[in-house]
Amino acid sequence: MGNNGNHGGNHGTERETGGGPAGGALAGIRILDLTRMLSGPFCTALLADAGAEVIKIEARGTGDDARHFAPRQGGEGTYFMLLNRGKRSVTLDLKSPRGRDIVRDLARGADVLVENFRPGAADRLGIGYDAMSALNPGLVYASISGFGQDGPMAGVAAYDIIAQAMSGLMSITGFPDGPPTRVGESMGDIIAGLYGAFGILAALQARAHSGRGQHVDVAMFDSMFSLLVTPLSQYLFTGEEPRRVGNRHPVSTPFDAYRAGDGLVIIAVANERLFARFAACIGHPGLEADGRFSSDERRTRNEPALRALIEEWTGARSVAEVVETLGREGIPSSPIWTVPEAANSAQVAARGLITRFHHPTAGEIPLVPQPVRFSGTPAAVRRPPPLLGEHTDAILAGLLGLDDAAIAALRDDGVI
């Protein structure tokens, strides 16, 4: 296979630049994406939105498992399409020596490699960090796994629900009289992917000074545990075990869902000045002087009594009336939207949180790009999710210099 020579993004092969500053902050960065399902693809989709060139390596014949999830449109899994926008797809048989050679050759010309195999699997294939770093010392190599590359649980298989369960998150999610509850999205995967993108960008910045890449080790368990700021502030400093409190905030009151005349309304009051204003608004001016409610800690301790006063007021009004009345006083409150209500809201439209793209088989499809706004280097979806292996020939020819005969031979031998 071809050899591109230099390391760390200084190759002579042509790179996607995205058209200068409008192409995004990561224009000119090439990422080799060996991930599948959720955590890794979410990570690399964020980087693609920011302008990076992402080459997704998929298993020959089957591709990313996420391609097969329902629902489907135009023969493509919608879950896969949301997570793999902006990428190009190459199919390879990584069990084949020549398939692994192609990965190594592509890594010579890459800035970043991302994988989410079980720890040790990439090394056994000869495409782990040590092997790839020897070929390309400037390579930033990111590994996303359930429990990290070392530690007593490094080899344990993990899905999101396991990360949520073992990090402590499930133990504090739900109502006091109910069982521990999983958060309604695969946050273990999503947050690991987000931390992966953060780690990659930090390592690229370090490389700009040192010229050397490094191994970025991201674990779902670590990622979830690190987010438990409020319960850890309780346990680590007091020794008290945090408990489930439903929709309440564990240390601030009122901060919960309250019953209105036609449903539930969210009210969030987190300082003394705001509480005094809120008390007057619900017909109890001076309530902040009541010893039961004179501080956040006391209000939390006497939450049932305060809830009774609040729901006496909210129960006589609709959710819309409560939100409008409190909003006039600058007191945070809101309805609880369904997913369709949020997706079809004026706020989502104004912030551009859903964009539309034409897909070759699925037609016009909605996609959700990364949400951060850049004033000078806008992020955007730059190409639709790829068909399986759609770019195999173009990448092998354009980046590795293989001719038609060599590519045909690889296809005949089942490598691509």
Secondary structure as the mmCIF struct_conf table of DSSP 4:
data_model
#
loop_
_struct_conf.conf_type_id
_struct_conf.id
_struct_conf.beg_label_comp_id
_struct_conf.beg_label_asym_id
_struct_conf.beg_label_seq_id
_struct_conf.end_label_comp_id
_struct_conf.end_label_asym_id
_struct_conf.end_label_seq_id
BEND BEND1 ASN A 6 ASN A 6
TURN_TY1_P TURN_TY1_P1 GLY A 8 GLY A 9
BEND BEND2 GLY A 12 THR A 13
BEND BEND3 GLY A 19 GLY A 19
HELX_RH_3T_P HELX_RH_3T_P1 GLY A 20 GLY A 23
TURN_TY1_P TURN_TY1_P2 ALA A 25 GLY A 28
STRN STRN1 ARG A 30 ASP A 33
TURN_TY1_P TURN_TY1_P3 MET A 37 LEU A 38
HELX_RH_AL_P HELX_RH_AL_P1 SER A 39 ASP A 49
TURN_TY1_P TURN_TY1_P4 ALA A 50 GLY A 51
STRN STRN2 GLU A 53 ALA A 59
TURN_TY1_P TURN_TY1_P5 ARG A 60 THR A 62
HELX_RH_3T_P HELX_RH_3T_P2 ASP A 65 HIS A 68
HELX_LH_PP_P HELX_LH_PP_P1 PHE A 69 PHE A 69
BEND BEND4 ALA A 70 PRO A 71
STRN STRN3 ARG A 72 GLN A 73
TURN_TY1_P TURN_TY1_P6 GLY A 74 GLY A 75
STRN STRN4 GLU A 76 GLY A 77
HELX_RH_AL_P HELX_RH_AL_P2 THR A 78 LEU A 83
BEND BEND5 ASN A 84 ASN A 84
TURN_TY1_P TURN_TY1_P7 ARG A 85 GLY A 86
STRN STRN5 LYS A 87 LEU A 92
TURN_TY1_P TURN_TY1_P8 LEU A 94 LYS A 95
BEND BEND6 SER A 96 SER A 96
HELX_RH_AL_P HELX_RH_AL_P3 PRO A 97 ARG A 108
TURN_TY1_P TURN_TY1_P9 GLY A 109 GLY A 109
BEND BEND7 ASP A 111 ASP A 111
STRN STRN6 VAL A 112 GLU A 115
HELX_LH_PP_P HELX_LH_PP_P2 PHE A 117 ARG A 118
TURN_TY1_P TURN_TY1_P10 PRO A 119 GLY A 120
HELX_RH_AL_P HELX_RH_AL_P4 ALA A 121 ARG A 124
TURN_TY1_P TURN_TY1_P11 LEU A 125 GLY A 126
BEND BEND8 GLY A 128 GLY A 128
HELX_RH_AL_P HELX_RH_AL_P5 TYR A 129 LEU A 135
TURN_TY1_P TURN_TY1_P12 PRO A 137 GLY A 138
STRN STRN7 VAL A 140 SER A 145
BEND BEND9 GLY A 146 PHE A 147
BEND BEND10 GLN A 149 GLY A 151
TURN_TY1_P TURN_TY1_P13 PRO A 152 GLY A 155
HELX_RH_AL_P HELX_RH_AL_P6 ASP A 160 SER A 167
BEND BEND11 GLY A 168 GLY A 168
TURN_TY1_P TURN_TY1_P14 LEU A 169 LEU A 169
HELX_RH_3T_P HELX_RH_3T_P3 MET A 170 ILE A 172
BEND BEND12 THR A 173 GLY A 174
TURN_TY1_P TURN_TY1_P15 PRO A 176 ASP A 177
BEND BEND13 GLY A 178 GLY A 178
BEND BEND14 GLY A 184 GLU A 185
HELX_RH_AL_P HELX_RH_AL_P7 MET A 187 SER A 210
BEND BEND15 GLY A 211 GLY A 211
STRN STRN8 HIS A 215 ALA A 219
HELX_RH_AL_P HELX_RH_AL_P8 MET A 220 SER A 226
TURN_TY1_P TURN_TY1_P16 LEU A 227 LEU A 227
HELX_RH_AL_P HELX_RH_AL_P9 VAL A 229 THR A 238
HELX_LH_PP_P HELX_LH_PP_P3 GLU A 240 PRO A 242
TURN_TY1_P TURN_TY1_P17 GLY A 246 ASN A 247
BEND BEND16 ARG A 248 ARG A 248
BEND BEND17 PRO A 250 VAL A 251
BEND BEND18 THR A 253 PRO A 254
STRN STRN9 PHE A 255 ALA A 260
TURN_TY1_P TURN_TY1_P18 GLY A 261 ASP A 262
STRN STRN10 GLY A 263 ALA A 268
BEND BEND19 ASN A 271 ASN A 271
HELX_RH_AL_P HELX_RH_AL_P10 GLU A 272 CYS A 281
TURN_TY1_P TURN_TY1_P19 ILE A 282 GLY A 283
TURN_TY1_P TURN_TY1_P20 PRO A 285 GLY A 286
HELX_RH_3T_P HELX_RH_3T_P4 LEU A 287 ALA A 289
BEND BEND20 ASP A 290 ASP A 290
TURN_TY1_P TURN_TY1_P21 GLY A 291 ARG A 292
BEND BEND21 PHE A 293 SER A 295
HELX_RH_AL_P HELX_RH_AL_P11 ASP A 296 ARG A 301
TURN_TY1_P TURN_TY1_P22 ASN A 302 ASN A 302
HELX_RH_AL_P HELX_RH_AL_P12 GLU A 303 THR A 314
TURN_TY1_P TURN_TY1_P23 GLY A 315 ALA A 316
BEND BEND22 ARG A 317 ARG A 317
HELX_RH_AL_P HELX_RH_AL_P13 VAL A 319 ARG A 328
TURN_TY1_P TURN_TY1_P24 GLU A 329 GLY A 330
STRN STRN11 SER A 333 PRO A 335
HELX_RH_AL_P HELX_RH_AL_P14 VAL A 339 ALA A 343
TURN_TY1_P TURN_TY1_P25 ASN A 344 ASN A 344
BEND BEND23 SER A 345 SER A 345
HELX_RH_AL_P HELX_RH_AL_P15 ALA A 346 ARG A 351
TURN_TY1_P TURN_TY1_P26 GLY A 352 GLY A 352
BEND BEND24 ILE A 354 ILE A 354
STRN STRN12 THR A 355 HIS A 359
TURN_TY1_P TURN_TY1_P27 PRO A 360 ALA A 362
STRN STRN13 GLY A 363 LEU A 367
BEND BEND25 SER A 375 THR A 377
BEND BEND26 ARG A 383 ARG A 383
HELX_LH_PP_P HELX_LH_PP_P4 PRO A 384 LEU A 387
TURN_TY1_P TURN_TY1_P28 LEU A 388 HIS A 391
HELX_RH_AL_P HELX_RH_AL_P16 THR A 392 LEU A 400
HELX_RH_AL_P HELX_RH_AL_P17 ASP A 404 ASP A 412
TURN_TY1_P TURN_TY1_P29 ASP A 413 GLY A 414
#
